[in-house]
Amino acid sequence: MRKLLSVLLCLLFLSVGAISLEFPIMDECSGEYSEELFSISNITNAHAAEPDVFKDYYEASNNREGKIVCAPSELETNIDNECEALKNPIFSFYNPGTGRSHLSPEGEKNEYVLCTRELSTSVRRSCPGGSEPIISIYDPIENHVAEPGYYEWQVCGQLFKNASLAYNFTMEGNTDFIQDGKIIDNEETVNKSSTTEEDSYPLYSVVQNNSLISGVVGSSTHPQKTSIQLLNDITNIEHSYERSHNLRWFIPFTTGTYFDIEDRLSLIADNNFLTQFNPNFAFFLAEEILVRITLNVVNADIVNDLELGSGVHNLIIRNVGEEHEMSQVEINVSEE
């Protein structure tokens, strides 16, 4: 049986480079800033809501005029109860449809969230280089908002790009390198640019010998480029992604073959792999774990109802007396 020649060496780099961007506050988003983040009731001391709520809003008595906070067209944002896989919650609202909602820069504080793939935010007194202020906020947790600079706290936006993972390891003996089901020669260097919808995702790159397999399996975000180098027994795999946030990579190190990797691709693509009771690449996936507990007592009645959720519970069983010559048993959960 062949074994790993040395201890597994894993290097994970999430190299993030930011580019400068703007978030203009306008009557209507257009041109290169056509993405609507949310609307505000005024440029100072304002509530925040969905884009249409304050789009044409005007209150003559207080000279208040609604505006739209706009973003670069490529951001792809939406407001929902939760963000889909690989999207990042950057703002939350108590009720964004009524216009009576404060905004929170904490992405999961309230029921409704503003989601996007490429944008990350932080609250600071001044925005650092590579980021731009989106709005200012009276309180860094949740409150009224205004144009940048009006309040002390600035909500800064930063656009992420160029995330990559490099993974180096050594495997002993005759090995095969497999990328998406194709065996690559050991002397060959692979550089694959994924640009067409016909490519199969998630893309995986693994090395196997007669008993072990290891490598990198990507998330459901399409990789832009994968580079693999095989020099003797040393394998280097690098996956690069462009302008993506909240990426997931899985690094299998297990017995098995690449067929065991392919067997999990649909779960990974649907973001259901980690929801399994025992997520793994080469062993049985338990569909449901049923725990049965039997209390065997003679001439006794259980005198209370108890409902338990999942988790670990300390149960206290007490004999609380007799009734009609039957012991009365009470079961409760310990508070300790």
NORHURA-V417529 format. One record per helix or strand of 3 or more residues. SS is the DSSP state (A for helix, B for strand). FROM is the first residue (numbers start at 1). TO is the last residue. If there is no record, write none. Layout:
BEGIN
SS/FROM/TO
SS/FROM/TO
END
This chain:
BEGIN
B/17/19
B/35/40
B/67/71
A/73/75
B/78/80
B/88/93
B/112/116
B/119/124
B/132/137
B/153/161
B/163/170
B/176/179
B/182/184
B/190/193
B/204/208
B/212/218
B/225/231
B/234/241
B/253/255
A/258/262
A/265/269
B/300/302
B/315/323
B/326/333
END
